[in-house]
Structure formats: structure tokens, C-alpha cells
Amino acid sequence: MVYAFTLPTTSHLSFQTFLSSSTHPSLPQAATTARHAFRQALKTHKRLPRGPQQDAHLSTILTTLTNYLPYLEAISNGLSSKPTDATSEEIEITLHSEIVTFWRPTLTTPPSTTLTLKSRTTSHTSSTPNSSSSGNGGSKFLNTSGNRLRGEGIDFEIAFVLTTLGYVLSLLAHTGLMRTLYASTTPTAEQRTTAAQTATKYLLQASAIHNLLASSPSFATAARTSSLASSIPQQAPTSSTATKTTAPPTLPDLDSGTQTALSALALAEATLLAVLKDDSYVFACIQARNPKDKDWMVRAPEIPKVRAHLFARLCIRAAEYAEQAAAGLGSVVGKTGKTGAIEEELLGYTRVLGRVARARACRFFGVDAELAGKIGEGIAWLQAAKGALGVRSRGGGGGQDKTDEKEGSKSKFSKFKQGFKEKLEEKKMEKDAGTYGGHDKKELGPGDNAGREEEGRVIEMLEGKWVRMNNTVRIPSCFPALGIVMRLMLMSCAD
């Protein structure tokens, strides 16, 4: 339902080495201290085992990150000679050499190319060789180091910190929602609503952050990389080679297309959560699979009437957002100059999320038809939802099995073939949704993050219920004849 991102890590950085401030002498030291706390939180999170421990540590990362951001803003304003927004106080910063930072990308494999960043032009830049070339607005090409990417300038640091903030907010939405929906005790309606609203708030904030990174020109320059890294070791560094250089590609993790796609993905997830908040069918399926649930001894799950048409339109809009995100991520150019730089797990998740949203829209159209008494039309909508999910409808399979049973020897082979196809479809679902095969699943679990398994269970539950209702709809037609028989019996008794 919400994608679980992997958080990046970074190396040590001492701001005192690169800059100093005459108006705020303690600013470089305080910024270094705040960054060290943020870096240690990221390292600790990576070393913790996946599960409740990592989930509980997300609040620590968010606290250290929000404490570090004001220092980055102050340094950025000082380099640009802009006053701070809070106090309208001007900060004077002298740049001794260009700031160099190292970050490990997580959406792609670390590229072997080099990074360029157009530094800010300030009047406080010293006349050292490194700062003079950057002060004129030129670009530099720097080699990568190990698994981390080396970049120059404060914009590169801010871009990765804000991207990490978007990941953290998405993880907070993911963990809070999963912890509430799949708790051992069935949550109340108020608890489910609160969890969905909180997750939606986090996702909207993450979407705004990714949109800022995609639309800001200063952050867009932080993603520029050199396309000559693979050819420089094979050729002599001559002046003619340097004059034939072309515009470098961008780092996929910070590319404006990637950030736009991540913003659209967060909007798709937030839109689906707005529907999930009032979707009692999903909660009923989760409760039915909970082995520790005891509410069934007291009462059945309540499924109130829903605004089916409104929810269907919201699901269609969420599908459009997800498909936009999938197209944007699929078009990002990697280090080889070809598309497909983003990891396949995230791409598979966005594609499946779009199909789940369209299947949910079909399901709500079916619910609207069932509320109007058109059960046959509702069943047709559920079969359309199965087609959107890529799951074969079992309605036609039952009739085929009956035909095969009449044929005698072909019945066993037909059942074996049907079961084999269902297993292949389940494996394809897990692979396409970005989940890892071969792991043991609990009896009650969230399945894949895109919500495909849960939506399939809801459709199966409704289809079974509506098919039984549709098959028994002809029974009331015998009531008039039964009334006539009873009347005749009473008349005979009176005689």
C-alpha cells in the first residue's frame, strides 16, 4: 500500500574545513555536529534488523534530520548573500574550498561516472584555484569513491538530505499503516481512520518535497554527471578530446524526472488511502484472516453503505498517478545513456499499484450496482476487476470443469492443468509486485506492499457472496403458488 524505501548513508563531513563565518563563528561547528548526529542515525538504522526495531528508529532519524536542515538553510543563505527568513539577519560566509560530500544512492546502483555541480556565485569566495573556477559558475567533474557518490556544493548536500526526508516520511506512513491494520487485535474504526489520516499526511508531505526537488533549478544541477568517465581511461587526455564533450547525463536518484515520478507515486498512495479509510471490505477480509481475532464470536463485521461512485473516481485518479510515476521512472536515463536505470522492484511496484487502483475502481462500480439491485452487473464488474489485476476469473473455470467431468478421462488432467496455471499466476503476481520469492509468509500479513493480494481477496469474497445471491434470486417466484396451496388446505380444513 505504501512503498518501503531504503535509506541512503553518507560519509563524515566537517564544515570547518570548507568555510567560516565572521557573523556566526559557531555555525560551521554546529552544522557539523548536527550532521554527525544525522549520519549516525542513518548508520544505526541500516544495522538494525528489519521489523519493529527499524520502524521504531524512524522517529530518531526524523528528529536528527529536522535539526540538521536549519543549518543547511543558513549556510545556503550565507553563500547566496540572502537574509534568513526567520530573523531577516544576514549571514556572512567565506568559502575556503568547495564543499565535498559523499552519499550512497539507493534507487540505482552506484554509477561509475562522475558528478558535476554548478556552485553558487558569491562575493565571499576566496581566490583559491578550486573556488575561482566554481565562482564563475563553471562545472567540475569528480570521480566517485567506492559505493558512495562524490559531489560538490551545498546544493548536492541539500538535495540528498531532502530526498532522504521524503523516504523517511514514506516509511513512517508505511509502518504506521501496516502496524495498525495487521495488529494482533482487531483495530476499531477510529484507530483505522487515525492511521489512514496520519499516513496520508506523511505522504502529502513527501510528495511536496519530491516536487520541490523536481522543480527547483538549483537542485536540478546537483544531478548532473559526466558521460566521459568510461572513455577517459582509454584515451590520452588531450585538448581535442575535451572539446568534443557533450552535455552530461544526470544522476538517476536526483534526476528531475525521478523526483517528479516519486511525487506522483506519493499522491497515488495518498489517494488510495483516502479510499481505504472508509473501505470496510478490506478490513473485513483482514479480520477474517486474523487467527487471534475473537470478535466473530460476538458480532459479524459491519459493512456500511459507501459512496461507491466517489470512491471509484478517486481510484481512477490514483491509477493515473501511479501510471504517470511508472512512466516517469521507466524513462530515466542511466549511466549508459539508456533507460531503465531505476531498480526493477520500484518499477514493478508502481505498475502493480496502478492495476490495483483500477481493479478497486471496478470493484466499487460493482458495489454501486449491487446496492441498486443489479447483482449480475456487479458480478460483471468484479470479473473486470480480476482482469485489471491479471487474475483469471473462476466463474468460467467452474463450467469448464463440469464439461470436463462429463468427458470422463479428461477431467483429472483438466483439474491438474487448472491448478498448475493458478500456481504460475501466483508466482507471476509476486514477481511483478516486487516481492521476493522463497520466503515464508505468516498466516496474517500485509502480502505485497501494492495491496494486490488484499484486493484479490476482497474481490473473491464479494464474488462468492454475489454469485450465491444471484443463484437464489428465483426462489421467491414459487411463493404465490405456495400461498394458493396453503389457502386450499385451509378451505378443506374449514369444510
C-alpha positions as CSV (number, residue, x, y, z in Angstrom):
1,M,0.0,0.0,0.0
2,V,2.9,2.3,0.7
3,Y,6.4,1.6,-0.8
4,A,9.1,0.9,1.8
5,F,12.2,2.8,0.6
6,T,15.8,2.0,1.5
7,L,17.5,4.9,3.3
8,P,20.9,6.1,2.0
9,T,24.0,6.6,4.0
10,T,26.7,9.3,3.9
11,S,30.3,9.8,5.0
12,H,31.7,12.3,7.5
13,L,31.8,16.0,6.7
14,S,33.4,18.8,8.6
15,F,32.2,22.2,7.6
16,Q,35.1,24.0,9.3
17,T,37.4,22.6,6.6
18,F,35.5,24.3,3.8
19,L,34.0,27.5,5.2
20,S,34.0,30.0,8.0
21,S,31.6,32.8,9.2
22,S,32.5,36.2,10.5
23,T,29.0,37.0,11.8
24,H,28.2,33.5,13.2
25,P,31.6,31.8,14.1
26,S,29.9,28.8,15.7
27,L,27.8,28.0,12.6
28,P,30.3,25.6,10.9
29,Q,30.8,23.6,14.2
30,A,27.1,23.5,15.0
31,A,26.3,22.3,11.5
32,T,29.0,19.6,11.7
33,T,27.6,18.4,15.0
34,A,24.0,18.2,13.6
35,R,25.2,16.4,10.5
36,H,27.2,13.9,12.6
37,A,24.1,13.0,14.6
38,F,22.1,12.6,11.4
39,R,24.8,10.4,9.9
40,Q,25.0,8.2,13.0
41,A,21.2,7.8,12.9
42,L,21.3,6.6,9.3
43,K,24.1,4.1,10.1
44,T,22.3,2.8,13.1
45,H,19.1,2.3,11.1
46,K,20.9,0.3,8.5
47,R,22.5,-2.0,11.1
48,L,19.2,-2.7,12.9
49,P,17.3,-5.9,11.9
50,R,14.3,-5.3,9.7
51,G,11.0,-5.1,11.6
52,P,9.8,-3.3,14.7
53,Q,13.3,-2.1,15.7
54,Q,13.9,-0.3,12.4
55,D,10.3,1.1,12.5
56,A,10.8,2.5,16.0
57,H,14.1,4.1,14.9
58,L,12.5,6.2,12.2
59,S,11.4,8.8,14.6
60,T,15.0,9.3,15.7
61,I,16.1,9.8,12.1
62,L,13.3,12.3,11.5
63,T,14.3,14.3,14.6
64,T,18.0,14.5,13.7
65,L,17.1,15.3,10.1
66,T,14.9,18.2,11.0
67,N,17.5,19.5,13.4
68,Y,20.1,19.5,10.6
69,L,18.0,21.2,7.9
70,P,18.1,24.7,9.5
71,Y,21.9,24.7,9.5
72,L,21.9,23.8,5.8
73,E,19.4,26.6,5.1
74,A,21.6,29.1,7.0
75,I,24.7,28.0,5.0
76,S,22.9,28.2,1.7
77,N,21.5,31.7,2.5
78,G,25.0,32.8,3.6
79,L,26.6,31.6,0.3
80,S,23.8,33.3,-1.7
81,S,24.0,36.5,0.4
82,K,20.4,36.2,1.4
83,P,19.0,37.0,4.8
84,T,17.3,34.3,6.8
85,D,13.6,34.1,6.7
86,A,13.0,33.9,10.4
87,T,15.1,36.8,11.7
88,S,15.9,38.7,8.5
89,E,19.5,38.6,9.6
90,E,22.3,38.4,7.0
91,I,24.9,35.7,7.4
92,E,28.4,36.2,6.0
93,I,30.2,33.1,5.0
94,T,33.7,32.8,3.5
95,L,34.2,29.7,1.3
96,H,37.8,28.4,1.5
97,S,37.2,25.5,-0.8
98,E,34.2,23.8,-2.4
99,I,32.2,21.6,-0.1
100,V,32.7,17.9,-1.0
101,T,30.2,15.3,0.3
102,F,29.7,11.5,-0.3
103,W,26.3,9.8,-0.5
104,R,25.3,6.3,-1.4
105,P,22.3,6.2,-3.9
106,T,19.6,3.6,-3.2
107,L,17.3,3.8,-6.2
108,T,20.1,2.8,-8.6
109,T,23.4,1.0,-8.5
110,P,26.3,3.4,-7.8
111,P,27.4,4.8,-11.2
112,S,31.0,4.7,-12.4
113,T,30.5,8.2,-13.9
114,T,31.5,11.5,-12.3
115,L,29.5,14.2,-10.8
116,T,29.3,17.9,-11.7
117,L,27.7,20.7,-9.7
118,K,27.4,24.3,-10.5
119,S,28.3,26.1,-7.3
120,R,26.7,29.2,-6.0
121,T,28.4,32.5,-7.1
122,T,29.2,34.6,-4.1
123,S,31.3,37.6,-3.3
124,H,32.8,35.9,-0.3
125,T,34.6,33.2,-2.3
126,S,38.3,33.1,-1.9
127,S,40.8,33.2,-4.7
128,T,42.0,29.6,-4.4
129,P,42.1,27.5,-7.6
130,N,39.1,25.4,-6.6
131,S,36.9,28.3,-5.6
132,S,37.8,30.5,-8.5
133,S,36.6,28.1,-11.1
134,S,33.4,27.4,-9.3
135,G,32.8,31.0,-8.5
136,N,32.5,31.8,-12.2
137,G,29.6,29.4,-12.5
138,G,31.6,26.6,-14.1
139,S,31.1,22.9,-13.6
140,K,33.5,20.3,-12.2
141,F,33.8,16.6,-12.9
142,L,34.7,14.5,-9.8
143,N,35.4,10.8,-9.6
144,T,33.3,8.5,-7.4
145,S,34.7,6.8,-4.4
146,G,33.7,3.3,-3.5
147,N,30.0,2.7,-3.3
148,R,29.3,6.4,-2.5
149,L,28.9,9.2,-5.0
150,R,31.1,12.2,-4.5
151,G,29.5,15.6,-5.2
152,E,30.5,19.3,-4.8
153,G,28.5,22.1,-3.4
154,I,25.9,22.8,-0.8
155,D,23.0,22.1,-3.3
156,F,24.2,18.5,-3.6
157,E,24.1,18.0,0.1
158,I,20.6,19.7,0.4
159,A,19.2,17.6,-2.4
160,F,20.2,14.3,-0.8
161,V,19.0,15.4,2.6
162,L,15.6,16.4,1.3
163,T,15.4,13.2,-0.7
164,T,16.1,11.2,2.4
165,L,13.4,13.2,4.2
166,G,10.9,12.1,1.6
167,Y,11.9,8.5,2.1
168,V,11.6,8.8,5.9
169,L,8.1,10.2,5.6
170,S,7.0,7.4,3.2
171,L,8.4,4.8,5.6
172,L,6.6,6.4,8.6
173,A,3.4,6.2,6.6
174,H,4.1,2.6,5.7
175,T,5.0,1.4,9.2
176,G,2.1,3.2,10.9
177,L,-0.5,1.9,8.5
178,M,0.8,-1.7,8.5
179,R,1.2,-1.8,12.3
180,T,-2.5,-0.7,12.7
181,L,-4.2,-2.8,10.0
182,Y,-2.3,-6.0,10.7
183,A,-2.2,-5.9,14.5
184,S,-2.9,-9.0,16.5
185,T,-6.0,-7.4,18.0
186,T,-8.6,-6.0,15.5
187,P,-8.4,-2.2,15.5
188,T,-11.5,-0.1,16.0
189,A,-12.9,2.1,13.3
190,E,-11.4,5.2,15.0
191,Q,-8.0,3.6,15.1
192,R,-8.1,2.7,11.4
193,T,-9.3,6.2,10.5
194,T,-6.5,7.8,12.5
195,A,-3.8,5.6,11.0
196,A,-5.0,6.3,7.4
197,Q,-5.2,10.0,8.0
198,T,-1.7,10.1,9.6
199,A,-0.2,8.1,6.7
200,T,-1.9,10.4,4.2
201,K,-0.4,13.5,5.9
202,Y,3.1,11.9,5.7
203,L,2.6,11.0,2.0
204,L,1.4,14.5,1.1
205,Q,4.5,16.0,2.7
206,A,6.7,13.6,0.9
207,S,5.1,14.4,-2.4
208,A,5.6,18.1,-1.8
209,I,9.3,17.5,-1.0
210,H,9.9,15.5,-4.2
211,N,8.0,18.1,-6.2
212,L,10.3,20.8,-4.8
213,L,13.4,18.9,-5.8
214,A,12.0,18.3,-9.3
215,S,11.0,22.0,-9.9
216,S,14.0,23.8,-8.4
217,P,16.7,24.7,-10.9
218,S,19.4,24.8,-8.2
219,F,18.7,21.2,-7.2
220,A,18.4,20.0,-10.8
221,T,22.1,20.9,-11.3
222,A,23.0,18.6,-8.4
223,A,22.1,15.6,-10.6
224,R,24.4,16.4,-13.5
225,T,27.0,13.7,-14.2
226,S,29.8,13.3,-16.7
227,S,29.5,11.0,-19.6
228,L,33.2,10.8,-20.3
229,A,34.3,8.7,-17.4
230,S,34.3,5.5,-19.4
231,S,36.3,6.9,-22.2
232,I,38.9,9.0,-20.3
233,P,40.9,6.0,-19.0
234,Q,41.1,4.6,-22.6
235,Q,42.3,7.8,-24.3
236,A,45.0,10.3,-23.6
237,P,43.6,13.5,-22.0
238,T,44.2,15.8,-25.0
239,S,42.6,19.1,-25.6
240,S,40.8,17.8,-28.7
241,T,39.1,15.2,-26.6
242,A,38.0,17.9,-24.1
243,T,36.4,20.0,-26.8
244,K,34.2,17.1,-28.1
245,T,32.4,16.7,-24.8
246,T,28.6,16.8,-24.8
247,A,26.1,17.7,-22.1
248,P,26.5,15.2,-19.2
249,P,23.6,12.9,-18.2
250,T,22.1,13.2,-14.8
251,L,22.3,11.1,-11.6
252,P,19.1,8.9,-11.7
253,D,18.4,9.3,-7.9
254,L,18.3,13.1,-8.1
255,D,17.0,13.4,-11.6
256,S,14.1,15.8,-12.0
257,G,12.1,13.0,-13.8
258,T,12.7,10.6,-10.9
259,Q,11.6,13.2,-8.3
260,T,8.5,14.0,-10.3
261,A,7.7,10.3,-10.5
262,L,8.2,9.9,-6.8
263,S,5.9,12.8,-6.1
264,A,3.2,11.3,-8.3
265,L,3.7,7.9,-6.6
266,A,3.1,9.5,-3.2
267,L,0.0,11.2,-4.5
268,A,-1.3,7.9,-5.8
269,E,-0.8,6.2,-2.4
270,A,-2.4,9.1,-0.5
271,T,-5.4,9.0,-2.8
272,L,-5.8,5.3,-2.3
273,L,-5.5,5.8,1.5
274,A,-8.4,8.3,1.3
275,V,-10.5,5.5,-0.1
276,L,-9.1,2.8,2.2
277,K,-10.2,4.8,5.3
278,D,-13.8,4.0,4.5
279,D,-13.3,0.7,2.7
280,S,-14.9,-1.8,5.2
281,Y,-14.5,-4.7,2.7
282,V,-10.7,-4.7,3.1
283,F,-10.9,-4.6,6.9
284,A,-13.4,-7.4,6.9
285,C,-11.0,-9.6,4.9
286,I,-8.1,-8.8,7.1
287,Q,-10.2,-9.5,10.2
288,A,-11.4,-12.9,8.8
289,R,-7.7,-14.0,8.3
290,N,-6.6,-12.9,11.8
291,P,-6.2,-16.1,13.9
292,K,-6.3,-14.1,17.1
293,D,-9.5,-12.2,16.4
294,K,-12.4,-13.1,18.7
295,D,-14.9,-10.5,17.5
296,W,-16.6,-13.1,15.3
297,M,-18.0,-14.8,18.5
298,V,-19.9,-11.6,19.3
299,R,-20.9,-10.0,16.0
300,A,-20.1,-10.0,12.3
301,P,-18.0,-7.2,10.7
302,E,-20.1,-4.2,9.9
303,I,-20.1,-3.1,6.3
304,P,-22.0,0.1,5.9
305,K,-23.0,1.6,2.6
306,V,-20.2,3.5,0.8
307,R,-20.1,6.4,-1.7
308,A,-19.2,4.0,-4.4
309,H,-19.1,6.4,-7.3
310,L,-16.9,8.9,-5.5
311,F,-14.5,6.1,-4.4
312,A,-14.4,4.7,-7.9
313,R,-13.4,8.1,-9.3
314,L,-10.7,8.5,-6.7
315,C,-9.3,5.1,-7.5
316,I,-9.2,6.0,-11.2
317,R,-7.3,9.2,-10.3
318,A,-4.9,7.2,-8.2
319,A,-4.3,4.8,-11.1
320,E,-3.4,7.8,-13.3
321,Y,-0.9,9.0,-10.8
322,A,0.6,5.5,-10.5
323,E,0.9,5.1,-14.2
324,Q,2.4,8.5,-14.5
325,A,5.0,7.5,-11.9
326,A,5.7,4.2,-13.7
327,A,6.2,6.0,-17.0
328,G,8.5,8.6,-15.4
329,L,10.7,6.1,-13.6
330,G,10.9,4.0,-16.7
331,S,12.2,6.9,-18.8
332,V,15.0,7.9,-16.5
333,V,18.4,7.6,-18.4
334,G,21.2,5.8,-16.6
335,K,25.0,5.9,-16.8
336,T,25.0,4.0,-20.1
337,G,22.7,6.5,-21.8
338,K,19.8,4.1,-21.9
339,T,16.5,4.0,-20.0
340,G,15.9,1.5,-17.2
341,A,18.3,2.9,-14.6
342,I,15.8,2.7,-11.7
343,E,15.7,-0.6,-9.8
344,E,13.2,-3.1,-11.0
345,E,11.5,-3.5,-7.6
346,L,10.3,0.1,-7.5
347,L,9.2,-0.1,-11.2
348,G,7.2,-3.2,-10.6
349,Y,5.6,-1.7,-7.5
350,T,4.3,1.3,-9.4
351,R,2.9,-0.8,-12.2
352,V,1.1,-3.1,-9.9
353,L,-0.2,-0.2,-7.9
354,G,-1.8,1.3,-11.0
355,R,-3.5,-2.1,-11.7
356,V,-4.7,-2.4,-8.1
357,A,-6.2,1.1,-8.3
358,R,-8.1,0.3,-11.5
359,A,-9.3,-3.0,-10.0
360,R,-10.5,-1.2,-6.9
361,A,-12.4,1.3,-9.1
362,C,-14.1,-1.7,-10.9
363,R,-15.0,-3.2,-7.6
364,F,-16.7,0.0,-6.3
365,F,-18.6,0.2,-9.6
366,G,-19.8,-3.3,-8.8
367,V,-20.7,-2.3,-5.3
368,D,-22.8,0.5,-6.6
369,A,-24.6,-1.8,-9.0
370,E,-25.2,-4.3,-6.2
371,L,-26.7,-1.6,-4.0
372,A,-29.1,-0.7,-6.8
373,G,-30.2,-4.4,-7.0
374,K,-28.2,-5.2,-10.2
375,I,-26.3,-8.2,-8.9
376,G,-25.5,-9.6,-12.4
377,E,-23.9,-6.3,-13.4
378,G,-22.0,-6.2,-10.1
379,I,-20.6,-9.7,-10.9
380,A,-19.5,-8.5,-14.3
381,W,-17.7,-5.5,-12.7
382,L,-15.9,-8.0,-10.3
383,Q,-14.7,-10.0,-13.3
384,A,-13.4,-6.8,-14.9
385,A,-11.5,-6.1,-11.7
386,K,-9.9,-9.5,-11.9
387,G,-8.9,-8.7,-15.4
388,A,-7.3,-5.5,-14.2
389,L,-5.4,-7.4,-11.6
390,G,-4.2,-10.0,-14.0
391,V,-6.1,-12.8,-12.2
392,R,-8.2,-15.2,-14.2
393,S,-11.9,-15.3,-13.2
394,R,-13.0,-18.6,-11.7
395,G,-16.5,-18.1,-12.9
396,G,-15.8,-19.6,-16.3
397,G,-13.5,-22.2,-14.9
398,G,-16.3,-23.9,-13.0
399,G,-18.4,-24.5,-16.0
400,Q,-15.4,-25.9,-17.9
401,D,-14.7,-28.3,-15.1
402,K,-18.3,-29.6,-15.3
403,T,-17.9,-30.2,-19.0
404,D,-14.6,-32.0,-18.5
405,E,-16.2,-34.3,-15.9
406,K,-18.7,-35.4,-18.5
407,E,-15.8,-36.4,-20.8
408,G,-14.6,-39.0,-18.3
409,S,-10.8,-39.4,-18.5
410,K,-10.1,-35.8,-19.4
411,S,-11.4,-34.4,-16.0
412,K,-8.3,-35.3,-13.9
413,F,-5.9,-33.7,-16.4
414,S,-8.1,-30.6,-16.6
415,K,-8.0,-30.1,-12.9
416,F,-4.2,-30.7,-12.8
417,K,-3.8,-28.1,-15.6
418,Q,-6.0,-25.6,-13.8
419,G,-4.1,-25.9,-10.6
420,F,-0.8,-25.6,-12.4
421,K,-1.9,-22.4,-14.1
422,E,-3.1,-20.9,-10.8
423,K,0.3,-21.6,-9.2
424,L,2.1,-19.9,-12.2
425,E,-0.2,-16.9,-11.8
426,E,0.6,-16.6,-8.1
427,K,4.3,-16.7,-8.8
428,K,3.9,-14.1,-11.5
429,M,1.9,-11.9,-9.2
430,E,4.7,-12.0,-6.5
431,K,7.4,-11.3,-9.0
432,D,5.5,-8.5,-10.7
433,A,4.6,-6.8,-7.5
434,G,8.3,-6.5,-6.4
435,T,8.2,-9.2,-3.7
436,Y,11.0,-11.7,-3.1
437,G,10.1,-15.3,-3.6
438,G,11.0,-18.2,-1.4
439,H,10.2,-16.5,1.9
440,D,7.8,-17.9,4.4
441,K,4.6,-15.8,4.9
442,K,2.7,-15.6,8.1
443,E,-1.0,-16.5,8.3
444,L,-1.8,-12.8,8.7
445,G,0.4,-10.4,6.8
446,P,0.3,-7.5,4.5
447,G,1.4,-9.5,1.5
448,D,2.9,-7.3,-1.2
449,N,3.0,-3.6,-0.5
450,A,1.0,-2.6,-3.5
451,G,-2.1,-4.3,-2.0
452,R,-2.7,-6.7,-4.8
453,E,-3.2,-9.7,-2.6
454,E,-5.7,-7.9,-0.4
455,E,-7.7,-6.6,-3.3
456,G,-7.8,-10.1,-4.8
457,R,-9.2,-11.5,-1.5
458,V,-11.9,-8.8,-1.4
459,I,-13.0,-9.5,-5.0
460,E,-13.1,-13.2,-4.3
461,M,-15.2,-12.7,-1.2
462,L,-17.7,-10.4,-2.9
463,E,-17.9,-12.6,-6.0
464,G,-18.7,-15.7,-3.9
465,K,-21.4,-13.8,-2.0
466,W,-23.0,-12.2,-5.0
467,V,-23.0,-15.4,-7.1
468,R,-24.9,-17.2,-4.3
469,M,-27.4,-14.3,-4.2
470,N,-27.7,-14.4,-7.9
471,N,-28.3,-18.1,-8.0
472,T,-31.1,-17.9,-5.3
473,V,-32.9,-14.9,-6.8
474,R,-35.5,-17.2,-8.5
475,I,-36.7,-18.8,-5.2
476,P,-39.3,-16.1,-4.4
477,S,-41.1,-16.9,-7.7
478,C,-42.6,-20.0,-6.0
479,F,-44.2,-18.1,-3.2
480,P,-47.5,-17.3,-5.0
481,A,-48.1,-20.9,-5.8
482,L,-47.3,-21.9,-2.2
483,G,-49.8,-19.4,-1.0
484,I,-52.5,-20.9,-3.2
485,V,-51.8,-24.4,-1.9
486,M,-52.0,-23.2,1.7
487,R,-55.3,-21.4,1.1
488,L,-56.8,-24.6,-0.4
489,M,-55.6,-26.6,2.6
490,L,-57.3,-24.1,4.9
491,M,-60.5,-24.2,3.0
492,S,-60.6,-28.0,3.1
493,C,-60.0,-27.9,6.8
494,A,-62.9,-25.5,7.3
495,D,-65.2,-27.8,5.4
